[in-house]
Amino acid sequence: MTVREIATTAYSDQKPGTAGLRKKVRVFAQPHYLENFVQSIFDCVPTLRGATLVIGGDGRYHNREAIQTVLAMAAANGVARAVVGQHGLLSTPAASHLIRTLDAAGGFLLTASHNPAGPDGDFGIKFNVKGGGQASETLTRQIHAQSQHIHRYVISDAAAIDIDTLGSHTVEAMQVEIIDSVEAYAELMQSLFDFEAMRAWLRQGHRICFDAMHAVTGPYARRILVEQLGARAEAVLGGVPLEDFGGGHPDPNLVYARHLADLAFGDDAPDLIAASDGDGDRNMILGRGIFISPGDSLAMLAAHLHRLPGYRSGLRGIARSMPTSRAADRVAQALNIPLHETPTGWKFFCNLLDADQITLCGEESFGTSSAHAREKDGLWAVLAWLNVLAASGSSVQQIATRHWQRFGRHYYQRHDYEDLSHEAAQAIMHQLQTRLPTLVGQSLGAWTVSQADSFTYHDPVDGSVAGDQGLRIICADEARIVVRLSGTGTQGATLRLYLERYVSPQGDLAQTPEAALAELAARARDICQLEALSGRTAPTLVT
């Protein structure tokens, strides 16, 4: 075995998005493309030398080859120990947990999250830092800057390692351990939840249906839901990870998981219906005859989490991303705990978690988690709901109805305009930002604009400032419009329009979101000049 230094030329398109670098597989397959980005990380994180590194992915196409490349480069860059999930699999929250428990210096996660997979699909890589969280904005900028003038990388010419068999290997001076991908995570879940109560709930005849969407959480769901909790084997759908996710789109929402909504609203529906996404960090929650929006899920869990073993001491605080429904704000107020509003991106929650200022956090993009990890955690959210059902003796529908009767209901939707030209997307954002100062005091249908601005976040922990995090049009507590550009796509631009309307406990709590938000949606499209500037008469996706 020898370490080789390879001359390379920088690629101009290696700027990470919200959570790492995501591109089409064919882009990552270009000579030196992955190597350049990985070396840029090693160059910017010198603490990896002589330390432990966690490596795993969501099992998508190109995952196995990429892991071999990362291992060979880790050995060449002086990493002392690499811990790899068996078959190259590690869910994003499980990897975060391993980084924390092993006191690793960081982790490489090979994933494009909820994006489609396969030879013509997407691939991605991100670096999580010591402590298990996503790379900071500062580190991300450093990695990007390094990628723009990189001229060499180092790599071992050692043979590929067997990542399918548990055991140990040596590459150069680096020890490589292939570990059970699920074991440590399953133990963590047992420390947080009342497994005996959930077993009893299932023995009473209650049923769960969980769709892993042929992505990474299949083995986790089978181990925990079936083997440990006693759910029937058929309760787990799509439980075998496939390189193309079975040809589906592993994004659990009412569009790409429509079959679950049909199941929930059909005859003989299970008590709890749920799904997770490609890398296991997102969740979708439904009950018999009801869909729970991500914002409502965050708020309802906040109101009930004290029932669960790992949270009986109560919540220290709650955080949500700015575009996420304000439903959790009312629960925080009732519990007399802080509510933090952050930019989109889980990295912004990590400072609050590390400073012990929050226990629970969530985003509108179907992400929810707690202080147990530094990533959003899809299966955690499903188990939390399962434990709440078992502890309360209530159905999902009953929990939601009682919650709205106490706190009121936040009707909420996100309208995605995908694959716009960058010029059209920027034109929409520019014209709206220019108009914001003129909107305050104006009528917006049934509402009056009380605030219109570009959201800037002042981190209460380290004092850092993140500007230009989305445009807001706020009508006091009654309604809200938010517009921002997404950072998770791999082609074109995606513009996201968020709509929120609050109805008090005395109002109509039984409307569909479409009906409740129809007027606000029309006003938003007009203010944003969406049709005129994009040529689109309707969003690509509504969630």
N, C-alpha and C positions, 0 to 999 in steps of 0.2 A: 504493500500500500504506500502510495506517495501523495503528497499534497501538491496540486498544480495551481499555478497562477495563470489565469486566462485573461487575455486582453479583450476588452469589450467597448462598445459605443453606447452612449446613453440613449434611452428612448424618451421622447418628449411628453408622453401621456401617462406618466406614473404618479399622478396626484391622487392620493387616497380620498375616498368620499366619507360619508358619515361613519362607516365602520370598515375601513380597510380599502384595498384596491380590488375592484371588480371589473372584469372585462369578459369578452367572449373567449371561449376556449381557444379559438384559432389565434387570438392575440397572445395569450399566455404560451401557446405552443411555438411562438417565434424563437429563433435561436437567442439565447442569453436573456430573454425577457424576464422570466421568473428569477433567474440567478441575479440579475441586476438589482431587482427590488429587495431580494433577501439579503444580498450583500450590503445594500444601503442601510438595512436595519442593523446588521451586525456592526457596521461602521459607526452608527449613531448610538448604539447601546453597548459600550465596552464592558459593562458589568456582566454580560453573558459569558465572557471568557472565564473559565474555571468554575462555572456555576451549573445549575440544573435548568433544563429547558423542557417544556411540555409541548408535544406535537400531536395533532390529530385533526380530523376533518369530518365533513358531513357525508362522505361516501360518494359524492358526485363524480362524474366522469373527469378524469385527469387527477383525481385525489391521490391515488396510490403512487403514480409516477412523481408527483410533486413532493410527496413525503420523502421519497428516496433522495430527491435533490436536496431538500432541506437538511436531511440527516448528513449527507456527504459534506455539505457546506458548514454545518454546525461543527462537525469534527475538524474540518480545516480551520475554523475560526476559534478553536480552543475551548469549546464547550466541554465540560467535564462529564456530564450525565444527561442523556436524553430519555425522556419517558414518553412512550408512544402508545396510544390506544390500540388494542387488538383490531386487526383488519384495517387499521388506519382510521378508526372511528372514535370520535369524541364529540359529544354534543357541546355546544358553546358554554352552557352553564356548568357542565361537568368538567370541562377544561379549566374554567375559572376556579372551580373548587379545588382541582388538583394543584394549580399554581399556588393557591393559598396554603393548602395543607402540606405541600412538599417544600414550601419556602423557596419556590423556583424563582429565577431571575426574570422569567417571562414565558410566553408560549406563542407558537405559531399555529394559527387556526386556518385550515384550508377550507374555505366556505364562501359561497355567495348567498348565504342565508336562504331567503324565500324565492330567489330567482330560479327559473327553469334550468335544467341540467341536460347533459348529453353532448355528443360531438358538436352540435350546433348551438348548444346552450351557453350558459355563463359559468365562469370560474372566479374564485376570489381568494385572497389571502389577507389576513390581518395579524397584527402583533398585539398581544395583551401583555401588560407590564407586570412587574412584581406586585403582588397583591391581588392579581386576577382581573383588573379592570382594563378597559380599552386604552390605547395610547392617547396621551393628552394632545390637545391642539398644538402645543409647542413641539412635542416630539414628532407629531405627524408632519408638521412643516419642515422640521429638520430632515426627516427621512426623504420627503419629496425633494428638498433642495439637494441632498446628496445624490439622489437618483438622476439629477439633471446634469451632473458632471462626472459620474462614475466612469472609470476607464479600465478597472480590473476587478476580478473577483477570485476567491480561492475556493477550491473544491478538492475533496479526496477522490481518488480513483478506485476506492474500495468497492467490492461487489455489493449488489443490492442485498438488503437484510430481509429475512423472513418476518413479515409483520403479522402473519396469520397465527403464529404459534406463540403462546406465552413463554417467556424466557429472557435470557440475557445474551448480549453480543458485545463485541468490541470493534470499534471503528477508529483507527489511529489510536489515540489515547482516551477516546470517549467511550464510556459505558452506555449501552443502549438497553433499556428494559421495555419489553412488550407486556403491557398490563391489561387486566380485565377492564374494559371500558366503563362498565356499569357499577362495579362493586362499591367504590368509594362514594359515588353519588347516591346509591340506594341506602347506604348507611347514614348519609346525611339526612335523607328524607325521613328515615325512621327516628331521628333525633328531633325532628320538627313536628311530626304529625302523630296522631293516635291511631296506629295501625290496627289495634284490636277493635276500636270503635268502627273503623271502616270495614273490617272483616265482618263484624256483626251486622252492619248495615247491608252488606251484600248477601249474607246468609239469610236475611229476612226477606229476600226476594227482590230487592232493589237491583237495578241494572245500570251499567255504564257502557258506553260505546266510545272508544278512543281511536281516532284515525292518525296513524303516524305518517301517512302519505308517502310510504315507501322511502322515507328519509331516515335520519339518524336516530330518532327516538324509538324506533321499533324495538330494539333490544332492551331499552330501558323500560318501556311500557310492559313488555312481556315479563320481565323479571319482577317488576314491582306490582303491577295490577293483577297479573295472572298467578305467578308463582308465590308471591308474598301475601297478596291480599285475597286471593281466591276467586277473582273474577273468571268467568268462562273464557276459554281460549279465543272464541269467536268475538269477544268483546274488543279485541285489538284488530283493527283493520290496517292494511298496508304496513304490516309489521316487519317485512323483510326489506332492508335498505337496498336500493337499486341505483345503478350509476346514472340512470335517466329519470329517477323517481317515478318509474312506471309510465313515463310519458306525460305525467300530470304536472301541474303548476303547484309547488309545495308552499302555497301561501294560504293559510287557513282563514278564509273570510266567506261571506255569503255568495261570492261569485265562484271562486275556485274550489270551495267546499260546499257547493249547492246541495249535493247529495245528503249532507248532514242536516241541512235545514229541512229538506224534504222528509228526512227521517224524524226530525223533531216535531214536525207539524203533521205527521202521518198517524195512522192507527198503530196502537201498541208501541208507542215511542219509549225508549229507555228513559230512566230518570235523569241521567246526566249524559250529555253528548259533547264531545270535545275533540280537539285536534291540535297538532303542533306543526311547525314548519320544517324547512330543510335542515337547519342546524340545531333545532330544538329550543330556540329562544322565544318563539311566539306561541300564543295560545288562542283558541276560540272556544267559547263556552255557550252551550245551549241547554235548555231544559225541555221538558215536555210542553210543547206549544209556545216556547219563548226563546228568543235570542238575546243574550246579554252583551251589550256593546262593551268595548274595552274600557271606556271611561266609567261606565256603570259597574263593571266587574271590579275595577280598582276601588271604587267607593264602597261597594257592598262588602268586599273582603276587609276593607279598613274597619267597617262597622262590626265585623264578626270575628276578626282574627284573634281576639283575646280568648276565644273559646278553645284555641288549639294549643297543645303543650308547649311548643317552642315560642309562643307569643303571649303567655299568660301574664307577663309583667306589663303588658300594654305596649302601645306604639310611642316611640320618641318623636316621630314626625312623619309626614308624608311628602313625597315629591312627585310632581308630574311635569311632563314637557309642556311648553306653552300652548301648542295647538290642541292638547288633550282636553276633553270635556272637563268643566269645572265642578263636576259632581262631587269629587273627593274633597273639594274645598269646604263644602258644607259639613261633611263628616268631621274633618279636622277641627272646624269651629265648634261642633258639638262635643268633641273629645277634649277641647281646649289644648290642642297640640299645634305645632307649627305646620304650615303648608308652604312648600317651596315650589316656585315656578321656574323651570330651567329651559334652555334651548333643547331642540331635538338632538338626540344622541346620548346613548347610555353613559358615555364618559363623564357627562356633567353631573350624574347622580353619584359617581364614585367618591368625589371629595366629601359630599354630605354623608355618605355611608361610612367612610373612613374616619370622619370626625364625630361619628356617633350621633348625628343630628337627625337622622331619619331611620325608620324601620322598613317602610313600604314605599315602593315607587312604581311608576307605570307610564306608558306612552300610548297614544291613540292607535298606533300601528300594531295592536294586538300583543303588546309586550307588558309583562307584569313580573315583579320579583320583590325580594326582600333583602335584609342584611345578611342572609346566609351565603350570598355570592355577590360578584361584581358584574354580573350580566343579567339580562332578563332571562326568565326561566319558564318555558312553556309547561313542562310536566309538573313543576312546582305549583303553578297556578291551578292546574287540573286537580292535583291532590289536595290543595287548599280548599277548593270548592267541594270536593268529595268529603273531606273531613268536616266542613261546615254543615253539609247536609246531614251527616251522621250525628253530629253533636247537637244540632238544633231540632232534628225530627221534622224539618220543613222541606218542602219541595223548592226547586229553583224558582218556580212561578210565585210561590208564597213569599219567598225571601225578597224578590223584586217588588212585588206589590206592596208589601209592608214598608220597604225602603222608600218607595216613591210617596206613599201616604205620609211618611214622616218628614222626608227631606225635600219633596218635590221631584220633578223629573226633568233631566237635561236631554232634550231631543238633539241628536247629533248625527252628522254625516261627514264623510270626506269624499270629495269629488276629484278624481285624478284625470288630468289631461296628459296622456303619455305620448312619447315620441314626437313632441313638438320640435320645431327648429329652434336652435338656441337663440336666434334672432327674435322669433315671435315670443318666446318665453321672457326674454329680457325686456322686450317692448312692453309687455303686460305689466311686469314688475315696475318698470321705470315710470310709466304713466300713472300707475296707482300711487307710487311713493310721492310723486310730484303733487298729486291731488290731496294727499292725506291732511295737510294743514287746513284745507278748506271744508272738510267734512264735519268737524266738530260743531254740534248744535243743529245740524241738518236733520230733517226727518228721513227715516229709512223705513217707509211703509208705516207700520204700527209702532215703530221704535224711534228713538232720538239718539244720535251719535254723541256719546259722552267723551270718547277718547279715540284718537286715530294716530298710530305711530309705527315706527320700525322697532321691533323688540330688541332691547339690549339687556344682557344679563351681567350682573355684578356678583361674582362668586363670593359668598359670605365666608368661605374658608380661607382661600388664598388671595383674595382681592383681585383676581384676574377679571378682565372684561371681555365679553363676547358680543360683538355688534352684528347688525344686519341678520337677525335670526328669524325673520318673518314679519310680514306687515299685518297690523291688527286694526280692525274697526270694531269698537266696543260700544254697546248700548247698555251701559250700567250692568246690572246683573241679569238683564232680560234676554240679551242676544249678543252674538259675536260672530264676526267673519274674520278668518285668518287666511292669508295667502303666502305660500313659500315655495321655493324650488326644492325638489328632492335631491338627496345625495346618494341614492342607492341604485340608480339605473346604470345601464351599460351602453345605451345608445340614445341619441337625441336628448331632449330635456323633458322632465316630468314636472308639471306645475300642479300643486295641490291646493285645493280650495276647501277650507274647513268651515262648517256651518253649525252653529249651536244656538238653541233657544230654550230658555228655562220656563217651566210651567209650575206654579206653586201647588202645594198639596190640595188646595181647593179647586184647582183647574182641571182640565180634561187630561187625564193621565193615560188614556187608552187609545190615543191616536197612533197612526203609523208615523215613523220618522219622515217619510215622503210627504205626507199631508201636513204635518206640523211645520215642516221646513220649506214648503213650496214657495211661499212669499219671500222668505229670506233668500232663498236660492236665486230667485228671479232678480232681486235687488242686487245681489252679489255679482251675478253675471253682467249686469248692466254697468255697475261701478268699475268692474275690471275690464270692460270692453272685450270680453272673451271671444265673442263671435267675430267681431270686426278685426281683431288683431291676430287671432289664431286660425280663423276659418272653421272652427269647430262649433257645431250646434248642440253638442252634448258631450259629457265627459266620457272617457274611455272606460272608467271603472268607478263604481260607487260602493263605498264600504261604510 
